Amino acid sequence: MKKAPLYSRSRRAPEPVEPTAATAVPPQPASAPAGRWQRLKARAARHERVLWALAVLALLGGTFVWHGAPPKAPLTFEQIDHLVRKSIEEKPLAAAESKAYEKILPSVVRVVGLMNPEDDGDAPVKPGDAKAPDKSFEKGPDKGTGKPAEKQAEKSTDKATDKPVEKAEAGKEAKPMERGVGTGVVIIDNGTILTNLHVVLGAHRIKVTFADGLESEARLISVMPEHDLAVLRALKIPDDLFAATMRSTADLRPGDHVMAVGFPFGIGPSASAGVVSGLKREFRSPEGERVLTNLIQFDAAANPGNSGGPLVTMDGEVVGIVTAILNPTKQRVFVGIGFAVPIENAASGAGMPPF
């Protein structure tokens, strides 16, 4: 029986094999010893949780540096109230009435109806009259003649006011007498002014005084007796004349704040504040000679001299023309009820488009 051959390991060294491009191994850099990268990976695996914690802390620190200090706690209502009060004390807010007055003031004028001392008031100025100013009225007593008065002035009575009126003395020029004093408001910057008809009714001449003090004669352009309104046109106007802003009364409601501006008893311009008391009111004059309808009732103080002045909102916009006050007694003073013509009626009478 044959025996299987036995083999043993050869002690001879293997013959060298020439390296080829496929089997060539790139040389390792001298600065990176073999196995260092593997050791780092193994160490990172052992301390993975610590490394993640450090990364989170670094991210939070970067966010804190980027956004600055953490936000403060929100203010309480008490703190907010204290800050608001302190701000108001340091710089008080202007009242709404004050702002409204400043806005309307450049458009408010003083209106005076004039008549000659010898006139009886039966020949008032009519719409369209273009009377030239009478220069003799601009002269004071004893001017223009140089002669002393020869006799005392004779007295008569003004039929419109029942007040004693002095007639011209001999040798003196006649002075115009004030038949009525009221207020007007500029609605067009060419000198067109709205006022009450009863302010200029019976006057032979009309004089207006603007906010800057300029005085001018005025013509009566048109009248609206059904609304007690008159439209005037000043012959001279200031260079910087401002027309008032008019506002529709469609959204006007009782309780809305309003202000009346004018010349009560000739003092002014004066302002008085109140509220709208009612709408679509009717007023009958004490003599029963006229009835006005669709009026705005208000409780801002108004007295003789306020007639024809503007009734304005807290934005300084005109919603009506003050025209009457109601007093159950015979005294012509304010007791809490005033009336104004809605500005829509006034504007239409002046030829302006409706709102």
C-alpha positions as CSV (number, residue, x, y, z in Angstrom):
1,M,0.0,0.0,0.0
2,K,1.3,3.4,-1.1
3,K,2.0,6.0,1.6
4,A,0.7,9.6,1.2
5,P,3.5,12.0,0.6
6,L,4.4,14.3,3.5
7,Y,5.2,18.0,2.9
8,S,7.1,20.4,5.1
9,R,7.4,24.2,5.2
10,S,10.2,25.5,3.2
11,R,12.8,27.6,5.1
12,R,13.8,29.5,2.0
13,A,12.8,33.2,1.8
14,P,10.2,34.0,-0.9
15,E,11.5,35.5,-4.0
16,P,10.9,39.2,-4.3
17,V,8.1,40.3,-6.5
18,E,8.3,43.5,-8.5
19,P,5.5,46.0,-7.5
20,T,3.1,47.0,-10.2
21,A,0.8,50.2,-10.5
22,A,-2.1,48.2,-9.2
23,T,-0.4,46.8,-6.2
24,A,1.7,49.9,-5.3
25,V,1.0,51.3,-1.8
26,P,1.4,55.1,-1.4
27,P,4.0,56.1,1.1
28,Q,2.8,57.3,4.5
29,P,3.8,60.9,5.5
30,A,6.4,61.0,8.1
31,S,4.4,63.5,10.3
32,A,1.4,61.2,10.6
33,P,2.5,58.0,12.3
34,A,0.5,55.0,11.5
35,G,-2.5,54.2,13.8
36,R,-2.9,57.7,15.3
37,W,-6.2,58.4,13.6
38,Q,-7.5,55.0,14.8
39,R,-6.5,55.8,18.3
40,L,-8.3,59.2,18.2
41,K,-11.5,57.6,16.9
42,A,-11.5,55.1,19.6
43,R,-10.9,57.7,22.3
44,A,-13.8,59.9,20.8
45,A,-16.1,56.8,20.9
46,R,-15.3,56.3,24.6
47,H,-16.0,60.0,25.4
48,E,-18.9,60.6,23.0
49,R,-21.3,61.9,25.7
50,V,-18.8,64.4,27.0
51,L,-18.1,65.7,23.6
52,W,-21.8,66.2,22.9
53,A,-22.3,68.1,26.1
54,L,-19.4,70.4,25.3
55,A,-20.9,71.1,21.8
56,V,-24.2,72.0,23.3
57,L,-22.6,74.4,25.8
58,A,-20.6,76.0,23.1
59,L,-23.8,76.6,21.0
60,L,-25.6,78.1,23.9
61,G,-22.7,80.4,24.7
62,G,-22.6,81.6,21.1
63,T,-26.3,82.4,21.1
64,F,-25.9,84.4,24.4
65,V,-23.1,86.4,22.9
66,W,-25.1,87.1,19.7
67,H,-28.3,88.2,21.2
68,G,-26.9,89.9,24.2
69,A,-28.4,89.7,27.7
70,P,-31.5,87.7,28.3
71,P,-34.8,89.6,28.0
72,K,-36.2,91.4,31.0
73,A,-39.4,90.5,32.7
74,P,-42.5,92.2,31.2
75,L,-43.6,95.4,32.8
76,T,-46.6,95.3,35.2
77,F,-49.7,97.5,34.8
78,E,-48.5,99.6,37.8
79,Q,-45.1,100.2,36.2
80,I,-46.7,101.2,32.9
81,D,-49.2,103.6,34.7
82,H,-46.3,105.2,36.6
83,L,-44.2,105.7,33.4
84,V,-47.2,107.2,31.5
85,R,-47.9,109.6,34.4
86,K,-44.3,110.6,34.6
87,S,-44.2,111.3,30.8
88,I,-47.3,113.4,30.9
89,E,-46.0,115.4,33.9
90,E,-42.7,116.1,32.0
91,K,-44.4,117.0,28.7
92,P,-48.2,117.6,29.1
93,L,-50.3,116.8,26.0
94,A,-52.1,119.7,24.3
95,A,-55.8,119.7,24.8
96,A,-57.9,118.8,21.8
97,E,-59.8,122.1,22.2
98,S,-56.6,124.0,22.0
99,K,-55.6,122.3,18.7
100,A,-59.0,122.9,17.2
101,Y,-58.9,126.6,18.2
102,E,-55.4,127.1,16.6
103,K,-56.6,125.5,13.4
104,I,-59.8,127.5,13.0
105,L,-58.5,130.9,14.3
106,P,-56.9,132.1,11.0
107,S,-60.3,131.8,9.3
108,V,-62.4,133.6,11.9
109,V,-63.3,137.3,11.2
110,R,-65.2,140.0,13.1
111,V,-68.2,141.3,11.2
112,V,-69.7,144.7,11.8
113,G,-72.7,146.2,10.2
114,L,-72.4,150.0,9.9
115,M,-75.0,152.7,9.2
116,N,-74.9,156.5,9.0
117,P,-76.0,158.4,12.2
118,E,-78.7,160.1,10.2
119,D,-80.0,156.9,8.7
120,D,-83.2,155.3,9.9
121,G,-82.2,151.8,8.9
122,D,-84.7,151.5,6.1
123,A,-82.2,151.2,3.2
124,P,-79.9,148.3,4.0
125,V,-77.2,147.0,1.8
126,K,-78.6,144.7,-0.8
127,P,-77.0,141.6,-2.4
128,G,-74.8,142.7,-5.3
129,D,-74.3,146.3,-4.1
130,A,-70.8,147.5,-4.7
131,K,-70.7,150.7,-2.8
132,A,-67.3,152.4,-2.7
133,P,-66.0,153.0,0.8
134,D,-67.0,156.5,2.1
135,K,-63.7,158.2,3.0
136,S,-65.5,160.7,5.2
137,F,-66.3,157.9,7.7
138,E,-62.6,157.3,8.2
139,K,-62.0,160.8,9.6
140,G,-62.4,161.4,13.3
141,P,-64.1,164.3,15.0
142,D,-62.8,167.8,14.2
143,K,-60.7,166.4,11.4
144,G,-60.8,167.9,7.9
145,T,-62.4,171.3,8.9
146,G,-60.1,172.8,11.6
147,K,-63.2,174.5,13.1
148,P,-64.6,173.8,16.6
149,A,-68.0,172.4,17.0
150,E,-70.7,175.0,17.0
151,K,-73.3,173.1,18.9
152,Q,-73.7,170.0,21.0
153,A,-74.5,166.8,19.3
154,E,-78.2,165.9,18.9
155,K,-79.3,162.5,20.1
156,S,-81.6,160.0,18.4
157,T,-82.4,156.4,18.8
158,D,-81.1,153.5,16.8
159,K,-84.3,151.6,15.7
160,A,-82.4,148.3,15.5
161,T,-81.0,148.3,19.0
162,D,-83.0,151.1,20.9
163,K,-79.7,152.6,22.0
164,P,-79.1,156.4,22.0
165,V,-77.1,157.5,19.0
166,E,-75.3,160.8,18.6
167,K,-75.8,162.6,15.4
168,A,-72.9,164.5,13.8
169,E,-72.1,167.8,15.4
170,A,-71.9,170.9,13.3
171,G,-68.4,171.2,11.7
172,K,-67.6,167.5,12.3
173,E,-67.6,164.6,10.0
174,A,-70.1,161.9,10.6
175,K,-68.9,158.7,12.1
176,P,-70.5,155.4,11.1
177,M,-72.5,153.7,13.8
178,E,-72.4,150.0,14.6
179,R,-75.8,148.5,13.9
180,G,-74.7,144.9,14.5
181,V,-71.6,143.0,15.6
182,G,-71.1,139.4,14.9
183,T,-68.7,136.8,13.6
184,G,-67.9,135.2,10.2
185,V,-65.8,132.4,8.9
186,V,-63.8,132.4,5.6
187,I,-64.9,129.5,3.4
188,I,-62.9,130.4,0.3
189,D,-59.5,132.0,0.3
190,N,-60.6,134.7,-2.1
191,G,-62.3,136.5,0.8
192,T,-65.7,134.7,0.7
193,I,-67.2,134.8,4.2
194,L,-70.2,133.1,5.8
195,T,-72.1,134.9,8.6
196,N,-75.7,135.3,9.8
197,L,-78.1,137.4,7.9
198,H,-79.3,139.2,11.1
199,V,-75.8,140.4,11.7
200,V,-75.7,142.5,8.5
201,L,-79.5,143.0,8.0
202,G,-80.3,146.8,7.8
203,A,-76.6,147.8,7.6
204,H,-75.5,150.3,5.0
205,R,-72.0,149.2,5.0
206,I,-70.2,146.1,6.2
207,K,-66.7,145.9,7.7
208,V,-64.7,142.8,8.5
209,T,-61.6,142.4,10.5
210,F,-59.3,139.4,9.8
211,A,-57.3,137.4,12.3
212,D,-54.1,139.4,11.5
213,G,-55.9,142.7,12.2
214,L,-56.5,143.7,8.6
215,E,-59.8,145.6,8.2
216,S,-61.7,145.7,4.9
217,E,-65.1,146.7,3.5
218,A,-67.2,143.8,2.4
219,R,-70.0,143.3,-0.2
220,L,-73.1,141.3,0.4
221,I,-73.0,138.6,-2.3
222,S,-76.1,136.6,-1.4
223,V,-78.6,135.8,1.4
224,M,-80.5,132.8,2.5
225,P,-83.3,134.0,4.8
226,E,-84.6,130.5,5.3
227,H,-81.3,129.6,7.1
228,D,-80.5,133.1,8.4
229,L,-77.3,133.1,6.4
230,A,-75.4,135.7,4.3
231,V,-72.4,135.4,2.1
232,L,-69.9,138.3,2.0
233,R,-66.9,139.1,-0.1
234,A,-64.1,141.2,1.4
235,L,-62.6,143.9,-0.9
236,K,-59.1,143.4,0.7
237,I,-57.7,140.2,2.0
238,P,-54.5,139.2,3.8
239,D,-51.7,137.6,1.7
240,D,-51.8,134.4,3.8
241,L,-55.6,134.0,4.2
242,F,-56.7,130.5,5.1
243,A,-60.1,129.1,4.4
244,A,-61.7,126.9,7.0
245,T,-62.1,123.2,6.4
246,M,-65.7,122.1,6.3
247,R,-67.0,118.7,7.3
248,S,-70.2,116.9,6.6
249,T,-72.6,116.4,9.5
250,A,-73.7,113.0,8.3
251,D,-71.8,111.2,11.0
252,L,-72.4,113.9,13.7
253,R,-74.0,112.4,16.8
254,P,-75.3,113.8,20.1
255,G,-72.4,113.7,22.6
256,D,-69.7,114.7,20.1
257,H,-67.5,117.4,21.4
258,V,-67.7,120.7,19.6
259,M,-66.5,124.3,20.1
260,A,-68.0,127.7,19.2
261,V,-65.5,130.5,18.2
262,G,-66.6,134.1,17.9
263,F,-66.9,137.6,19.4
264,P,-69.5,137.3,22.2
265,F,-70.5,140.9,23.2
266,G,-67.6,142.0,20.9
267,I,-64.9,140.3,23.0
268,G,-62.7,137.9,21.2
269,P,-62.0,135.9,19.4
270,S,-63.2,133.7,22.2
271,A,-63.7,129.9,22.4
272,S,-66.2,127.8,24.3
273,A,-66.4,124.1,24.3
274,G,-69.4,121.7,24.7
275,V,-71.1,118.8,23.1
276,V,-73.8,118.3,20.5
277,S,-77.1,118.1,22.4
278,G,-79.3,117.1,19.5
279,L,-79.9,117.2,15.8
280,K,-82.7,118.3,13.5
281,R,-84.0,120.8,16.0
282,E,-86.4,123.7,15.2
283,F,-86.1,127.3,16.5
284,R,-88.7,130.0,16.5
285,S,-87.6,133.6,17.1
286,P,-89.1,135.3,20.2
287,E,-91.0,137.6,18.0
288,G,-92.3,134.7,16.0
289,E,-91.1,136.3,12.7
290,R,-89.0,133.4,11.6
291,V,-88.7,129.6,12.0
292,L,-85.4,127.7,11.4
293,T,-85.4,124.0,11.0
294,N,-82.9,121.1,10.8
295,L,-80.6,122.8,13.3
296,I,-77.8,121.4,15.4
297,Q,-78.4,121.9,19.2
298,F,-75.3,122.4,21.3
299,D,-74.4,123.5,24.8
300,A,-71.1,125.4,24.2
301,A,-71.6,128.9,25.5
302,A,-72.8,131.4,22.8
303,N,-73.9,134.9,23.3
304,P,-74.8,137.9,21.1
305,G,-71.7,138.4,19.0
306,N,-71.2,134.7,18.4
307,S,-73.8,134.8,15.6
308,G,-72.3,133.8,12.3
309,G,-69.3,132.1,13.9
310,P,-68.2,128.6,13.2
311,L,-69.2,125.5,15.2
312,V,-66.2,123.2,14.9
313,T,-65.2,119.6,15.8
314,M,-62.1,118.8,17.8
315,D,-60.3,118.5,14.5
316,G,-61.0,122.2,13.8
317,E,-63.4,121.4,11.0
318,V,-66.6,123.5,10.6
319,V,-69.9,121.5,10.9
320,G,-72.2,124.5,11.5
321,I,-72.8,128.3,11.7
322,V,-73.9,129.5,15.1
323,T,-77.2,131.3,14.6
324,A,-79.4,131.5,17.7
325,I,-79.7,130.9,21.4
326,L,-82.8,129.9,23.3
327,N,-83.7,131.7,26.5
328,P,-87.2,131.5,27.9
329,T,-86.8,134.9,29.5
330,K,-86.5,138.2,27.7
331,Q,-82.8,138.4,28.4
332,R,-80.6,137.7,25.4
333,V,-78.0,135.6,27.2
334,F,-76.9,132.0,27.0
335,V,-78.6,129.6,29.4
336,G,-77.3,126.3,27.9
337,I,-79.1,125.9,24.6
338,G,-77.6,127.1,21.3
339,F,-78.4,126.3,17.7
340,A,-76.3,126.2,14.5
341,V,-77.2,125.8,10.9
342,P,-75.6,122.7,9.4
343,I,-72.7,123.5,7.1
344,E,-74.3,121.7,4.2
345,N,-77.0,124.4,4.0
346,A,-74.5,127.2,4.3
347,A,-72.1,125.8,1.7
348,S,-74.9,125.2,-0.9
349,G,-76.0,128.8,-0.4
350,A,-72.4,129.9,-1.2
351,G,-72.4,128.0,-4.4
352,M,-70.1,125.3,-3.2
353,P,-70.7,121.6,-4.1
354,P,-72.5,119.5,-1.5
355,F,-70.6,116.9,0.6
